[in-house]
Amino acid sequence: MPPTASPDRSSGDESGRTPAHRFTVLGPLRLYDGPAEVPVGAPQLRAVLAVLLLRARTPVSAWELIAAVWGDEAPPGALGSLRTHAFTLRRLLEPGRAPRAAARTLLTAGDGYSLNVDPEDVDLTVFELRTAEARRARAAGQLERARSLFVSALDLWRGTPLAGVPGPYAEAQRTRLEELRLAAVEARWEAEIASGGNDGAIGPLRALAAEHPWRERVHELLMTALHQAGRQADALDVHAHVRRALAEELGIRPGPGLDRLQQKILTEGPGGRTGGAAGPPAPGRSHGPAQLPQHVADFTGRSDEADRLCAALEKGGIVALSSISGMGGIGKTALAVHVARRMRHRFPDGQLYADLRGTDPRPAEPMEVLGRFLGVLGVRAGHLPRLPGERAALYRSLLATRQVFVVLDNARDPAQVRDLLPGAPGSAVVVTSRSRLVGLTGATLVDLRPMARAEALELLTRIVGEPSVSAEPEAAAEVLDACGQLPLAIRIVASRLVARPDHTLAETAALLADERRRLGALRAEDTAVETTFRLGMELLDAEQVRAFRLLALPEMPELGVPVAAALLARPEREAEELCESLVDLSLLESVAPGRYRYHDLLRLYARETARAEVPDHERTAALTRLLEFCLAAALGAHRASLPDDVFPGHVAALRHEGLDFAGPQQATAWLLDEQTSLLGLIEQAAGDASLSLTVCADLLLAADPLGRLGAQPYGIERAARTLAEAARAAGHRTAEARALYMLGSSVQHRFAMRLGAPALDRAVELCRETGDRRLLAHVLITRGGGALALRDFTAAHALLSEALTHCRALASRGIEAYALGFLGLALLATGRADEGLAHCREAVAVTRATGDVAGQANALHNLGQVCLRTGRTPEAFDCLHESLRLWRQTGSRFREGLLLGAIAQAHNLSGRPEEAAEHAARARDIAEARGDAGILARALAQLGHAHRAQGDTDRALEHYRRARSVFHELGLPDADDIARHLGEL
């Protein structure tokens, strides 16, 4: 029969829900459509369904499914067979689904699948809900309700769980599920005895004890039932029988629970009520092994993680199970031991510990670990079972009546720890691993990250002492940065400082600042960060090792899947799978879906091993592929952002298609998201003689919209300066011209017009020498804009007029609009207002025709300025507000601040100081947040004008003085204007 729908109802659902299917696993695996059973078919098909059911609503990858169904004996066509089974399951689960309709039950998840079923449609989940509710009722003293719920839960069982289902996963789950059943049976009879049903419990408990002679909990319950039925001698005879059997067969004594119960029966006499098995010993008293490693005396931080683990372990369940994962040196073992010691009072029967050597070439065998555990639990060597399954069963039996804390350190994978997990309530397990042990059903997963800055500083201070850190706070911060806030690295550095008191934090920081020497410096006696990382490499196959090394080559803070695919020369899906596998092994971090980054020290290690193990030509080829991909993508974004603009570079045919952008907004968003990575890559490649300067220069040009949006002027400036120097040294005049154009442009975007002029002037010379007319047009417009800001209107007119001629000759409509707009301002400044107005109107018309949002915003800004100066105030405000709206649409905070300042100026000139102050204050806030000095100075000037008009001389003086100081630093003539206003106050 199908499983019932909820923990409290035998059928149906009060909400009126009618489930499409129900499933049973507590016996033969069966599928029901309403009351009718649906034949599932082939054994492997049932095995696939079993895995998906027991991991319902969780994605299960293809390789996990293959391992679960076939294990080490997977045939060559296993993947194809899996796809066939999935197709068959979909037909069984959704027989009426149209061929092209989306699946609703068996969903595709990555390369695997996820089964979308409601919890109450699986009998196992119903069983777990009922037993959990029963335990809560028992704890609340509701004995009859607890008994009834346990009976109801056990009624769901129909024989051996997953009967007839093949494969290693099903076999392991059968063992686990049987333990669940036995724990529930014991709890059911405990509730029966506690509610006075002693006589009815004795017979079933005798049969259960005969079937499971090593489950001491069953014998405790039988003794309790006999004792409370007035049969003291029979109860004591059970104890004597168990004691003899354990000594003769296993060479061990009974556990503390049986001995405590015996003493209680002897003390109370016949008929005394024990309330179940004997209670635990007084808190703090341990009656078993104490194998935990030495506690770290200066353990620091991790309070959130420790609290989460302790809460999960307090909550319990069948077994309180938690898993801690993270990179080597992150502090997994220290946290596990800290939690075990903190929870010691809850587990009075001792602590077991095993290093599973998961990173070793030969990790610990579960059979070997079970032998050690059984030994400390009292089993003599000659009585150890010889088969793994028998050892695991004996281990679970011995822990069934104990409250033991087990730490399984440095696990390789879930398979290594499954036989080491207790099966009955009362014990707790914490597993640490570099891998994310997602296959541990029911585990609380905790991924450790590098320490927070405050915790890292506290750790350093605890070891080296507060006086040393207080004396050199900046050096201490540099040391922590160099250590990547990795606990192991901090401990090594701190221990070296303690051992050498004549060394300072500043000297240590200087040593660690050299990336070539950093890993070597993070070594103390037999402990080294590099050794820890090397152990992690032992877990990788050849393809993962290659990926780990190549992905670390570029100077990029984060990697997207397309970047990884280019570096690895693999399809995107395969590259993503490799990245995810490195995430699972804690060698990469996943910062967002499809985006990854290295810990700083892991990146260094990966690069060092790449230099040592990967041939030069292979590293060069990887970076070349990446450069060409980035150029193709950035070029596509440039063209989408600046439609009808002729790209000023000379791009040869590319081997990469780049990315598809739906429109200017998406393209601009990609440029903004990737700007740090693109600029870092350009700077890196410019310093590498094996990489193409032409590709670097074109990539820098393709990032031009970043400058127009005011994004990362210093980043663009640094990359452009590095490229210009490399091109000059190589005699590559074309690349040098492009780099100087971007250098001068980025400097001018922070309003340092005089500083940017030499680079732009030299770029003009190089363009004329090489005949590069396309780039020349861009350089002349930028140089002309700078001349306008410096109020050299004659030079601005000449530069912009020539630029317009080149744009029209090249039919570059996008850049022509910029030339028209700036030339309109130059014409206005030289007394030709009508011509200036016409040029600005034409610029707006061109950008509207081309669909260039950023260009239209710029043209409207220029037109608004001309209208304001020619008495067209309403039109001026319309233009400026529309320009502000469009710039906000692009997401450029730089341009938003610029327009808010321009609107403030318009309000001041129109005699509306209150509105001017409001807009200027918003512009000031944006400029201060971004560090835009030119926008800040303009906003402060408008605030000064507004407060002066309102009669607030003190505030006007304050803002004028700040504005004059900033304008003076920038070398702009506006400083003289402000000085004049100050003189008038």
Stockholm file with secondary structure:
# STOCKHOLM 1.0

chainA/1-985         MPPTASPDRSSGDESGRTPAHRFTVLGPLRLYDGPAEVPVGAPQLRAVLAVLLLRARTPVSAWELIAAVWGDEAPPGALGSLRTHAFTLRRLLEPGRAPRAAARTLLTAGDGYSLNVDPEDVDLTVFELRTAEARRARAAGQLERARSLFVSALDLWRGTPLAGVPGPYAEAQRTRLEELRLAAVEARWEAEIASGGNDGAIGPLRALAAEHPWRERVHELLMTALHQAGRQADALDVHAHVRRALAEELGIRPGPGLDRLQQKILTEGPGGRTGGAAGPPAPGRSHGPAQLPQHVADFTGRSDEADRLCAALEKGGIVALSSISGMGGIGKTALAVHVARRMRHRFPDGQLYADLRGTDPRPAEPMEVLGRFLGVLGVRAGHLPRLPGERAALYRSLLATRQVFVVLDNARDPAQVRDLLPGAPGSAVVVTSRSRLVGLTGATLVDLRPMARAEALELLTRIVGEPSVSAEPEAAAEVLDACGQLPLAIRIVASRLVARPDHTLAETAALLADERRRLGALRAEDTAVETTFRLGMELLDAEQVRAFRLLALPEMPELGVPVAAALLARPEREAEELCESLVDLSLLESVAPGRYRYHDLLRLYARETARAEVPDHERTAALTRLLEFCLAAALGAHRASLPDDVFPGHVAALRHEGLDFAGPQQATAWLLDEQTSLLGLIEQAAGDASLSLTVCADLLLAADPLGRLGAQPYGIERAARTLAEAARAAGHRTAEARALYMLGSSVQHRFAMRLGAPALDRAVELCRETGDRRLLAHVLITRGGGALALRDFTAAHALLSEALTHCRALASRGIEAYALGFLGLALLATGRADEGLAHCREAVAVTRATGDVAGQANALHNLGQVCLRTGRTPEAFDCLHESLRLWRQTGSRFREGLLLGAIAQAHNLSGRPEEAAEHAARARDIAEARGDAGILARALAQLGHAHRAQGDTDRALEHYRRARSVFHELGLPDADDIARHLGEL
#=GR chainA/1-985 SS CCCCSSSSCSSCCTTCCCCSCEEECSSBCEEEETTEEECCCSHHHHHHHHHHHHTTTSCBCHHHHHHHHHGGGCCTTHHHHHHHHHHHHHHHHCTTCCTTSCCSSEEEETTEEEECCCGGGBHHHHHHHHHHHHHHHHHTTCHHHHHHHHHHHHTTCCSSTTBTCCSHHHHHHHHHHHHHHHHHHHHHHHHHHHTTCHHHHHHHHHHHHHHCTTCHHHHHHHHHHHHHTTCHHHHHHHHHHHHHHIIIIISCCCCHHHHHHHHHHHHHCTTCCCSSSCCCCCTTCCCSCBCCCCCCTTCCCCHHHHHHHHHHHHHCCSSEEEEEECCTTSCHHHHHHHHHHHTGGGCTTCEEEEECCTTSSSCCCHHHHHHHHHHHTTCCGGGCCSSHHHHHHHHHHHHTTCCCEEEEEEECCHHHHGGGSCCSTTCEEEEEESSCCTTSTTCEEEECCSCCHHHHHHHHHHHHCHHHHHHCHHHHHHHHHHTTTCHHHHHHHHHHHHHCTTCCHHHHHHHHHCHHHHHHHSEETTEEHHHHHHHHHTTCCHHHHHHHHHTTSSCCSCEEHHHHHHHHTSCHHHHHHHHHHHHHTTSSEEEETTEEECCHHHHHHHHHHHHHHSCHHHHHHHHHHHHHHHHHHHHHHHHHHSTTCCCSSCCCCCSCCCCCCSSHHHHHHHHHHHHHHHHHHHHHHHTCTTSCHHHHHHHHHHTHHHHHTTCCHHHHHHHHHHHHHHHHHHTCHHHHHHHHHHHHHHHHHTTCHHHHHHHHHHHHHHHHHHTCHHHHHHHHHHHHHHHHHTTCHHHHHHHHHHHHHHHHHHTCHHHHHHHHHHHHHHHHHTTCHHHHHHHHHHHHHHHHHHTCHHHHHHHHHHHHHHHHHTTCHHHHHHHHHHHHHHHHHHTCHHHHHHHHHHHHHHHHHTTCHHHHHHHHHHHHHHHHHHTCHHHHHHHHHHHHHHHHHTTCHHHHHHHHHHHHHHHHHHTCTHHHHHHHHHHHC
#=GC SS_cons         CCCCSSSSCSSCCTTCCCCSCEEECSSBCEEEETTEEECCCSHHHHHHHHHHHHTTTSCBCHHHHHHHHHGGGCCTTHHHHHHHHHHHHHHHHCTTCCTTSCCSSEEEETTEEEECCCGGGBHHHHHHHHHHHHHHHHHTTCHHHHHHHHHHHHTTCCSSTTBTCCSHHHHHHHHHHHHHHHHHHHHHHHHHHHTTCHHHHHHHHHHHHHHCTTCHHHHHHHHHHHHHTTCHHHHHHHHHHHHHHIIIIISCCCCHHHHHHHHHHHHHCTTCCCSSSCCCCCTTCCCSCBCCCCCCTTCCCCHHHHHHHHHHHHHCCSSEEEEEECCTTSCHHHHHHHHHHHTGGGCTTCEEEEECCTTSSSCCCHHHHHHHHHHHTTCCGGGCCSSHHHHHHHHHHHHTTCCCEEEEEEECCHHHHGGGSCCSTTCEEEEEESSCCTTSTTCEEEECCSCCHHHHHHHHHHHHCHHHHHHCHHHHHHHHHHTTTCHHHHHHHHHHHHHCTTCCHHHHHHHHHCHHHHHHHSEETTEEHHHHHHHHHTTCCHHHHHHHHHTTSSCCSCEEHHHHHHHHTSCHHHHHHHHHHHHHTTSSEEEETTEEECCHHHHHHHHHHHHHHSCHHHHHHHHHHHHHHHHHHHHHHHHHHSTTCCCSSCCCCCSCCCCCCSSHHHHHHHHHHHHHHHHHHHHHHHTCTTSCHHHHHHHHHHTHHHHHTTCCHHHHHHHHHHHHHHHHHHTCHHHHHHHHHHHHHHHHHTTCHHHHHHHHHHHHHHHHHHTCHHHHHHHHHHHHHHHHHTTCHHHHHHHHHHHHHHHHHHTCHHHHHHHHHHHHHHHHHTTCHHHHHHHHHHHHHHHHHHTCHHHHHHHHHHHHHHHHHTTCHHHHHHHHHHHHHHHHHHTCHHHHHHHHHHHHHHHHHTTCHHHHHHHHHHHHHHHHHHTCHHHHHHHHHHHHHHHHHTTCHHHHHHHHHHHHHHHHHHTCTHHHHHHHHHHHC
//
